[in-house]
Amino acid sequence: MKILLACSSGMSTSLLVNKMKEAAAAEGIEAEIWAVAQSEVDAEILKTDVLLFGPQMRFLKKKFESKGKELNVPVEVIPPVSYGRCDGKAVLHLAIDLINNK
């Protein structure tokens, strides 16, 4: 499973990516998880199974939802509490649920 996180520069989500990778490893889940800046989303959405935006980038969800539908890639905003707590397990399971329910 491939999980893409996006924020303004790709930096603020890097810690969350690491926490998600740790959670995936602890649960024996194979996942490729990476973060990019908003300027890279157009290219990177072609490589992913789900696209998650940091809460500060929620305005981009609407822009990418139609492209996500075309590609069968769910697009969602990470809940602010999960993002703020850097809760890798919660965000990982959000991504898994979105992939499983597409």
N, C-alpha and C positions, 0 to 999 in steps of 0.2 A: 504494500500500500504506500502511496506517495502523498505526503501532506505538505502543502505549501502555506507558509505564513507570510503576510505582507504588512509592512508599516511604512512610515514616511521615508526612512533611510535603510531599513533592514537591520538596524542595530538594536533597537529596543526589544525586538522579539528574539534576539539571539540567546538570551538566558532562558527564555521559555522553551525554545527549541531544544536546548540541552536537557532541561527538565523533562520534556516529552520523550526524548530519546532514552533517558534513564528509566522512565515509567514503562516504556515499551520493552526495554531489555528485561526489566524485573518481571514483566508478565509474559515474556517469551513471544512478543509480537514483533514480527518483521515489518519495519517501516522505515522509509526514507523520509526524513523531515528536514526542511530547510526554510530559510527566511530570505526575502528579497525586499528591495525598495519598491515603492509603488511604480516607479518608472520601468521596472522589469516584469511586471505582472503580465502584460500582453504576451510576452514570449514564454514565460514560465508556466502559464495556465495550460499550455499545450502538453506539459510533461507531468501533470499532477492528477490525482483522483479527487482532491478536495482543496478548496482555497479558503483560508481563514484570514480575515483582516483584524488587525489590532483595533481596539475600541476607538482610538483617536482617528482612525481612517474609515469609520462607518459610512461616511459619505460616498465612498467608492463602491460599496456593495451594489447599489442600484446600477452603476455603470457596467459592472462585470457580470451581473446576473444573466443577462441575455446571452452573452458569450458562454457562460457556464452552462446554460441550458442547451445551447448548440453542441457543446462538447461533452455533455452529460457529466459535468463537474459541479457539484454543489458549492455554493458560495455563501459564507456566513460570517458574521462578526463575532469575535471571541467575547464572551460575557466579561464585563469590566471587573467583576470580583475575581474570576478565575485568572484574568490577565494580571490584575494588581497583586494577587497572591503568588503569581508565577506557578500556578497549580498545573504542572505538566500532565498529571494523571487525568484531571478533569477535561483539559483541552484535548488530550489524546482521545479520550472516550467520546467527546463531542465530534471529533473528526471521524471516528469509526462509525458512530451512529449515522452521521450524514452520508457516508459512503454506503453503508448497508441499506439505507432507506431511499437511495436515489432511483 
